[in-house]
Structures are given as structure tokens and as C-alpha cells.
Amino acid sequence: MDIQTLTTFFMWCTIINGGIFILWTVFFMFAPDFVYRLQSKLFPIPRETYNVVIYAFLGLFKIVFLFFNVVPYLALLIVG
């Protein structure tokens, strides 16, 4: 696999995962009650615990997104 193919792969990974992250964040910012009602039917937890879990998942997703998508893409751009 050449550098150009890897760069294209990580570019699309970054775009797709960035879009998922933005969509997820916007959804939880503008419709938190709807999401909580939907999820509380499947997982009955208190609202405070739910807010902490969602905040933690957003933070973890952001760190994983930056570490495994954005950083390799930028490194390949620099090398290539």
C-alpha cells in the first residue's frame, strides 16, 4: 500500500468519523430529552447518571477520533 492510498483512507476516515461526532454532539445538544426518553426505555438509569455517561462517551470518542484518525492523516500529509 502506498502513501497516497493511506492518505486517502485516513482522509475519508477523518471525514466520516468527524461527521458522526458532530452529528452526535448536535443531537445531544438540541434533543437531550428525546434521546434520554428513547434510551431510558432500554436502559433504566437516572438522568444525572445518563448525562455523565453521555459526556464521558463524547470525550472518549473525541480522543479516539483525534488519536486514530486525525493524527495519522496529518502525519501522512507531512510525510507525503
PyMOL CGO cylinders between C-alpha atoms (Angstrom):
from pymol import cmd
from pymol.cgo import CYLINDER

trace = [
    CYLINDER, 0.00, 0.00, 0.00, 1.44, 3.37, -0.97, 0.3, 1, 1, 1, 1, 1, 1,
    CYLINDER, 1.44, 3.37, -0.97, 1.34, 6.65, 0.96, 0.3, 1, 1, 1, 1, 1, 1,
    CYLINDER, 1.34, 6.65, 0.96, -1.27, 8.19, -1.33, 0.3, 1, 1, 1, 1, 1, 1,
    CYLINDER, -1.27, 8.19, -1.33, -3.72, 5.36, -0.70, 0.3, 1, 1, 1, 1, 1, 1,
    CYLINDER, -3.72, 5.36, -0.70, -3.17, 5.56, 3.06, 0.3, 1, 1, 1, 1, 1, 1,
    CYLINDER, -3.17, 5.56, 3.06, -3.60, 9.33, 2.99, 0.3, 1, 1, 1, 1, 1, 1,
    CYLINDER, -3.60, 9.33, 2.99, -6.88, 8.98, 1.11, 0.3, 1, 1, 1, 1, 1, 1,
    CYLINDER, -6.88, 8.98, 1.11, -8.04, 6.27, 3.52, 0.3, 1, 1, 1, 1, 1, 1,
    CYLINDER, -8.04, 6.27, 3.52, -7.33, 8.37, 6.61, 0.3, 1, 1, 1, 1, 1, 1,
    CYLINDER, -7.33, 8.37, 6.61, -8.85, 11.44, 4.98, 0.3, 1, 1, 1, 1, 1, 1,
    CYLINDER, -8.85, 11.44, 4.98, -12.15, 9.61, 4.49, 0.3, 1, 1, 1, 1, 1, 1,
    CYLINDER, -12.15, 9.61, 4.49, -11.96, 8.08, 7.97, 0.3, 1, 1, 1, 1, 1, 1,
    CYLINDER, -11.96, 8.08, 7.97, -11.49, 11.56, 9.40, 0.3, 1, 1, 1, 1, 1, 1,
    CYLINDER, -11.49, 11.56, 9.40, -14.40, 12.99, 7.41, 0.3, 1, 1, 1, 1, 1, 1,
    CYLINDER, -14.40, 12.99, 7.41, -16.80, 10.18, 8.27, 0.3, 1, 1, 1, 1, 1, 1,
    CYLINDER, -16.80, 10.18, 8.27, -15.90, 9.96, 11.96, 0.3, 1, 1, 1, 1, 1, 1,
    CYLINDER, -15.90, 9.96, 11.96, -15.85, 13.75, 12.27, 0.3, 1, 1, 1, 1, 1, 1,
    CYLINDER, -15.85, 13.75, 12.27, -19.34, 13.86, 10.80, 0.3, 1, 1, 1, 1, 1, 1,
    CYLINDER, -19.34, 13.86, 10.80, -20.54, 11.21, 13.24, 0.3, 1, 1, 1, 1, 1, 1,
    CYLINDER, -20.54, 11.21, 13.24, -19.01, 13.13, 16.14, 0.3, 1, 1, 1, 1, 1, 1,
    CYLINDER, -19.01, 13.13, 16.14, -20.60, 16.42, 15.06, 0.3, 1, 1, 1, 1, 1, 1,
    CYLINDER, -20.60, 16.42, 15.06, -23.99, 14.77, 14.46, 0.3, 1, 1, 1, 1, 1, 1,
    CYLINDER, -23.99, 14.77, 14.46, -23.84, 13.02, 17.83, 0.3, 1, 1, 1, 1, 1, 1,
    CYLINDER, -23.84, 13.02, 17.83, -22.89, 16.23, 19.63, 0.3, 1, 1, 1, 1, 1, 1,
    CYLINDER, -22.89, 16.23, 19.63, -25.59, 18.31, 17.92, 0.3, 1, 1, 1, 1, 1, 1,
    CYLINDER, -25.59, 18.31, 17.92, -28.18, 15.64, 18.62, 0.3, 1, 1, 1, 1, 1, 1,
    CYLINDER, -28.18, 15.64, 18.62, -27.38, 15.62, 22.33, 0.3, 1, 1, 1, 1, 1, 1,
    CYLINDER, -27.38, 15.62, 22.33, -27.26, 19.42, 22.47, 0.3, 1, 1, 1, 1, 1, 1,
    CYLINDER, -27.26, 19.42, 22.47, -30.62, 20.09, 20.80, 0.3, 1, 1, 1, 1, 1, 1,
    CYLINDER, -30.62, 20.09, 20.80, -32.67, 16.99, 21.66, 0.3, 1, 1, 1, 1, 1, 1,
    CYLINDER, -32.67, 16.99, 21.66, -31.38, 15.68, 25.00, 0.3, 1, 1, 1, 1, 1, 1,
    CYLINDER, -31.38, 15.68, 25.00, -34.83, 14.89, 26.39, 0.3, 1, 1, 1, 1, 1, 1,
    CYLINDER, -34.83, 14.89, 26.39, -35.84, 12.91, 23.32, 0.3, 1, 1, 1, 1, 1, 1,
    CYLINDER, -35.84, 12.91, 23.32, -32.62, 10.87, 23.41, 0.3, 1, 1, 1, 1, 1, 1,
    CYLINDER, -32.62, 10.87, 23.41, -32.96, 10.28, 27.15, 0.3, 1, 1, 1, 1, 1, 1,
    CYLINDER, -32.96, 10.28, 27.15, -36.57, 9.08, 26.81, 0.3, 1, 1, 1, 1, 1, 1,
    CYLINDER, -36.57, 9.08, 26.81, -35.59, 6.78, 23.97, 0.3, 1, 1, 1, 1, 1, 1,
    CYLINDER, -35.59, 6.78, 23.97, -32.59, 5.33, 25.81, 0.3, 1, 1, 1, 1, 1, 1,
    CYLINDER, -32.59, 5.33, 25.81, -34.28, 5.09, 29.21, 0.3, 1, 1, 1, 1, 1, 1,
    CYLINDER, -34.28, 5.09, 29.21, -36.72, 2.57, 27.76, 0.3, 1, 1, 1, 1, 1, 1,
    CYLINDER, -36.72, 2.57, 27.76, -33.80, 0.26, 27.02, 0.3, 1, 1, 1, 1, 1, 1,
    CYLINDER, -33.80, 0.26, 27.02, -31.50, 1.16, 29.94, 0.3, 1, 1, 1, 1, 1, 1,
    CYLINDER, -31.50, 1.16, 29.94, -33.35, 2.48, 33.00, 0.3, 1, 1, 1, 1, 1, 1,
    CYLINDER, -33.35, 2.48, 33.00, -30.82, 4.82, 34.63, 0.3, 1, 1, 1, 1, 1, 1,
    CYLINDER, -30.82, 4.82, 34.63, -31.26, 8.17, 36.40, 0.3, 1, 1, 1, 1, 1, 1,
    CYLINDER, -31.26, 8.17, 36.40, -30.94, 11.34, 34.31, 0.3, 1, 1, 1, 1, 1, 1,
    CYLINDER, -30.94, 11.34, 34.31, -27.83, 12.52, 36.16, 0.3, 1, 1, 1, 1, 1, 1,
    CYLINDER, -27.83, 12.52, 36.16, -26.04, 9.24, 35.50, 0.3, 1, 1, 1, 1, 1, 1,
    CYLINDER, -26.04, 9.24, 35.50, -27.13, 9.36, 31.87, 0.3, 1, 1, 1, 1, 1, 1,
    CYLINDER, -27.13, 9.36, 31.87, -25.67, 12.85, 31.45, 0.3, 1, 1, 1, 1, 1, 1,
    CYLINDER, -25.67, 12.85, 31.45, -22.33, 11.73, 32.90, 0.3, 1, 1, 1, 1, 1, 1,
    CYLINDER, -22.33, 11.73, 32.90, -22.23, 8.64, 30.68, 0.3, 1, 1, 1, 1, 1, 1,
    CYLINDER, -22.23, 8.64, 30.68, -23.01, 10.64, 27.53, 0.3, 1, 1, 1, 1, 1, 1,
    CYLINDER, -23.01, 10.64, 27.53, -20.40, 13.27, 28.40, 0.3, 1, 1, 1, 1, 1, 1,
    CYLINDER, -20.40, 13.27, 28.40, -17.82, 10.54, 29.02, 0.3, 1, 1, 1, 1, 1, 1,
    CYLINDER, -17.82, 10.54, 29.02, -18.62, 8.79, 25.73, 0.3, 1, 1, 1, 1, 1, 1,
    CYLINDER, -18.62, 8.79, 25.73, -18.34, 12.06, 23.80, 0.3, 1, 1, 1, 1, 1, 1,
    CYLINDER, -18.34, 12.06, 23.80, -14.97, 12.73, 25.41, 0.3, 1, 1, 1, 1, 1, 1,
    CYLINDER, -14.97, 12.73, 25.41, -13.72, 9.21, 24.73, 0.3, 1, 1, 1, 1, 1, 1,
    CYLINDER, -13.72, 9.21, 24.73, -14.92, 9.33, 21.12, 0.3, 1, 1, 1, 1, 1, 1,
    CYLINDER, -14.92, 9.33, 21.12, -13.18, 12.67, 20.61, 0.3, 1, 1, 1, 1, 1, 1,
    CYLINDER, -13.18, 12.67, 20.61, -9.88, 11.36, 21.99, 0.3, 1, 1, 1, 1, 1, 1,
    CYLINDER, -9.88, 11.36, 21.99, -10.06, 8.17, 19.91, 0.3, 1, 1, 1, 1, 1, 1,
    CYLINDER, -10.06, 8.17, 19.91, -11.07, 10.18, 16.83, 0.3, 1, 1, 1, 1, 1, 1,
    CYLINDER, -11.07, 10.18, 16.83, -8.13, 12.54, 17.19, 0.3, 1, 1, 1, 1, 1, 1,
    CYLINDER, -8.13, 12.54, 17.19, -5.62, 9.82, 18.04, 0.3, 1, 1, 1, 1, 1, 1,
    CYLINDER, -5.62, 9.82, 18.04, -6.58, 7.23, 15.43, 0.3, 1, 1, 1, 1, 1, 1,
    CYLINDER, -6.58, 7.23, 15.43, -7.89, 9.40, 12.55, 0.3, 1, 1, 1, 1, 1, 1,
    CYLINDER, -7.89, 9.40, 12.55, -6.66, 12.97, 12.58, 0.3, 1, 1, 1, 1, 1, 1,
    CYLINDER, -6.66, 12.97, 12.58, -3.08, 12.40, 13.79, 0.3, 1, 1, 1, 1, 1, 1,
    CYLINDER, -3.08, 12.40, 13.79, -2.25, 9.66, 11.23, 0.3, 1, 1, 1, 1, 1, 1,
    CYLINDER, -2.25, 9.66, 11.23, -3.84, 11.73, 8.47, 0.3, 1, 1, 1, 1, 1, 1,
    CYLINDER, -3.84, 11.73, 8.47, -1.78, 14.79, 9.38, 0.3, 1, 1, 1, 1, 1, 1,
    CYLINDER, -1.78, 14.79, 9.38, 1.39, 12.68, 9.68, 0.3, 1, 1, 1, 1, 1, 1,
    CYLINDER, 1.39, 12.68, 9.68, 0.81, 11.22, 6.23, 0.3, 1, 1, 1, 1, 1, 1,
    CYLINDER, 0.81, 11.22, 6.23, 0.22, 14.68, 4.79, 0.3, 1, 1, 1, 1, 1, 1,
    CYLINDER, 0.22, 14.68, 4.79, 3.52, 15.85, 6.27, 0.3, 1, 1, 1, 1, 1, 1,
    CYLINDER, 3.52, 15.85, 6.27, 5.44, 12.79, 5.06, 0.3, 1, 1, 1, 1, 1, 1,
    CYLINDER, 5.44, 12.79, 5.06, 3.82, 12.70, 1.63, 0.3, 1, 1, 1, 1, 1, 1,
]
cmd.load_cgo(trace, "trace")
